[in-house]
């Protein structure tokens, strides 16, 4: 049964380019020379491709996440030396469930369990930024090289941001009631058998894909518009290597955008195809998913403005460095 589903997935995935061309130019009879036809072909091809990749990766990551929980993660990080904790927190952030709405309870749980503030921030940066969905989608769309660049850059920013924030000793800017909160010892009843873990993965598909598919289609629609109507020379001019201001502009544009990794990746694909530089596009994507305005607003419940400003400034600085570095190298 499982092998049959895998074979069906592969067959459908491989047939997508032919199906997209037939739908656009055969069924709909659109003129290949028009921007609208180019945009439609991009959407018809990318929408099912991204959704297929999304279902596969969410199920796989759901299996991995069945071995972790916020409580178990908190116990793993508590009592670690700060340097080791920054590395471990960044790595755990990749596989531990996290969203903007869970930022506050996770922060409180880590701090009250004795996890250093810098280590806590390494986790809070890595969990949304080094997004496993984005990682696998990037691998499927661009290959291992771009996916590895994204993974390495995101982990480096998370580790260094946590280390810098730890050196600044800003604990006094955490709201006082956080330290007064007692650390709980929540019971952990995670999946035990593989059948339960498979159900956990399927539940993750229903939950996550059910929530993000509108964002995915919206991102693909934006990408299709860029692909069809935006001239290559124009995009290369404002987001190319030669425009020194393109990286900070990409970060400023990305911060207020409320989206998730699955919705941003199709836009990234279209921008790269139109001549945008890799570092600039990477900075844009990291700003969208790592410095989202909603998460910053939520964190205000537990952090005072000076600490929020330091958090945003350090992470944004890391993203800028990554953008400029990769524009210079690639």
Residue pairs with C-beta under 8 A, 6 or more apart in sequence:
9 52
9 56
12 48
12 52
13 49
13 52
16 45
16 48
16 49
17 45
19 44
19 45
20 41
20 44
20 45
21 41
23 44
24 30
24 37
24 40
24 41
24 44
25 32
25 37
25 41
28 40
30 36
30 37
30 40
31 37
32 38
35 228
35 229
36 228
37 228
38 227
38 228
39 224
39 225
39 227
39 228
39 229
40 224
40 228
42 220
42 223
42 224
42 227
42 228
42 270
43 220
43 221
43 224
46 220
46 223
46 224
46 266
46 269
47 216
47 217
47 220
49 140
50 137
50 216
50 220
50 262
50 265
50 266
51 209
51 213
51 216
53 136
53 137
53 140
53 141
54 133
54 137
54 209
54 212
54 213
54 216
54 262
55 205
55 209
56 136
57 132
57 133
57 136
57 137
58 133
58 201
58 204
58 205
58 208
58 209
59 201
59 202
59 204
59 205
60 136
60 201
61 95
61 132
61 133
61 204
62 200
62 201
62 202
62 203
62 204
62 205
63 197
63 198
63 200
63 201
64 95
65 95
65 96
65 97
65 200
65 204
66 190
66 191
66 196
66 197
66 200
66 201
67 190
68 92
68 95
68 96
68 97
69 96
69 97
69 188
69 190
70 96
70 97
70 102
70 105
70 106
70 109
71 109
71 186
71 188
72 188
72 190
73 92
73 96
73 123
74 109
74 110
74 113
74 115
75 113
76 88
76 92
77 85
77 88
77 89
77 92
77 110
77 113
77 115
77 119
77 120
77 123
78 110
78 113
78 114
78 115
79 114
80 88
80 115
80 119
82 116
82 118
82 119
82 163
82 166
83 163
85 115
85 116
85 118
85 119
85 122
86 118
86 119
86 122
86 158
86 159
86 162
86 163
86 166
87 122
87 159
88 119
89 115
89 119
89 120
89 122
89 123
89 126
89 158
89 162
90 122
90 123
90 125
90 126
90 130
90 155
90 158
90 159
90 162
91 126
91 155
92 123
92 126
93 122
93 123
93 124
93 125
93 126
93 127
93 129
93 130
93 158
94 126
94 127
94 130
94 132
94 135
94 155
95 132
96 123
96 127
98 106
98 127
98 128
99 128
100 128
100 292
100 294
100 295
100 298
101 298
103 124
103 295
103 298
103 299
104 298
104 299
104 301
104 302
106 123
106 124
107 120
107 124
107 178
107 299
107 302
107 303
108 178
108 181
108 302
109 183
109 184
110 119
110 120
110 123
111 117
111 120
111 174
111 178
111 179
112 178
112 179
112 181
112 182
112 183
113 183
114 183
116 166
117 165
117 166
117 170
117 171
117 174
118 162
118 163
118 164
118 165
118 166
118 167
119 162
119 166
120 162
121 161
121 162
121 165
121 166
121 311
122 158
122 159
122 161
122 162
122 163
123 158
123 162
124 299
125 157
125 158
125 161
125 162
125 290
125 315
126 154
126 155
126 158
128 289
128 290
128 292
128 295
129 154
129 157
129 158
129 286
129 289
129 290
130 150
130 151
130 154
130 155
130 158
131 260
131 261
131 289
133 208
133 212
133 260
133 261
133 262
134 150
134 261
134 262
134 264
134 265
134 285
134 289
135 147
135 150
135 151
136 147
137 261
137 262
137 265
138 146
138 147
138 150
138 265
138 268
139 146
139 147
141 265
141 269
142 269
142 272
146 278
149 278
149 282
149 326
149 330
150 282
150 285
153 282
153 286
153 322
153 326
154 286
154 290
156 318
156 322
157 286
157 290
157 315
157 318
157 319
157 322
160 318
161 311
161 314
161 315
161 318
164 314
165 310
165 311
165 314
168 310
170 306
170 307
170 310
173 303
173 304
173 305
173 306
173 307
173 310
174 302
174 303
174 304
174 307
175 301
175 302
175 303
175 304
178 302
191 197
191 199
191 200
212 260
212 262
212 263
215 259
215 260
215 262
215 263
216 262
216 263
216 266
218 259
218 263
219 259
219 262
219 263
219 264
219 265
219 266
219 267
220 266
222 266
222 267
222 270
223 266
223 267
223 269
223 270
223 271
224 270
226 235
226 267
226 270
226 271
226 274
227 270
227 273
227 274
230 274
231 274
232 274
232 275
233 275
235 271
235 274
235 275
235 276
236 274
236 275
236 276
237 243
238 246
238 249
239 246
239 250
239 271
239 275
239 276
239 277
239 280
239 281
240 246
240 275
240 276
240 277
240 280
241 277
241 279
241 280
241 327
241 328
243 280
246 277
246 280
247 279
247 280
247 283
247 320
247 323
247 324
247 327
248 320
250 280
250 281
250 283
250 284
250 287
250 323
251 283
251 284
251 287
251 291
251 316
251 319
251 320
251 323
252 287
253 284
253 287
254 283
254 284
254 285
254 286
254 287
254 288
254 291
255 287
255 288
255 291
255 292
255 293
255 316
256 293
257 288
257 292
258 292
258 293
258 294
259 288
259 289
260 289
261 285
261 289
264 284
264 285
264 288
264 289
265 285
268 281
268 284
268 285
271 281
271 284
272 278
272 281
277 326
277 327
277 330
278 326
278 327
278 330
279 322
279 323
279 324
279 325
279 326
279 327
279 328
279 330
280 323
280 327
282 322
282 323
282 326
283 319
283 320
283 322
283 323
286 319
286 322
287 316
287 319
290 315
290 319
291 312
291 315
291 316
291 319
296 308
296 311
296 312
299 308
299 311
300 308
303 311
